[in-house]
Amino acid sequence: MTLSTYLLYVAAVALLIATPGPTMLMCMTNA
């Protein structure tokens, strides 16, 4: 995985952690 892709992934994860709503929605969808 390239550095830019990794940084984009980390930014997306940080955004999901910062907002509990979408995080719970993703957990419900993936589980």
C-alpha positions as CSV (number, residue, x, y, z in Angstrom):
1,M,0.0,0.0,0.0
2,T,1.4,3.4,-1.0
3,L,1.9,6.2,1.5
4,S,-0.9,8.4,0.1
5,T,-3.4,5.5,0.3
6,Y,-2.3,4.8,3.9
7,L,-2.7,8.4,4.9
8,L,-6.1,8.6,3.2
9,Y,-7.1,5.4,5.1
10,V,-5.9,6.8,8.4
11,A,-7.7,10.1,7.8
12,A,-11.0,8.2,7.1
13,V,-10.6,6.0,10.2
14,A,-9.9,9.1,12.3
15,L,-13.0,10.8,10.9
16,L,-15.1,7.7,11.7
17,I,-13.7,7.6,15.3
18,A,-14.4,11.3,15.8
19,T,-18.1,10.8,14.8
20,P,-19.6,7.9,16.6
21,G,-22.8,7.9,14.4
22,P,-21.2,6.7,11.1
23,T,-18.9,4.4,13.1
24,M,-21.9,2.5,14.6
25,L,-23.6,2.4,11.2
26,M,-20.5,0.9,9.6
27,C,-20.2,-1.7,12.4
28,M,-23.9,-2.6,12.0
29,T,-23.5,-2.9,8.2
30,N,-20.2,-5.0,8.3
31,A,-21.2,-7.2,11.2
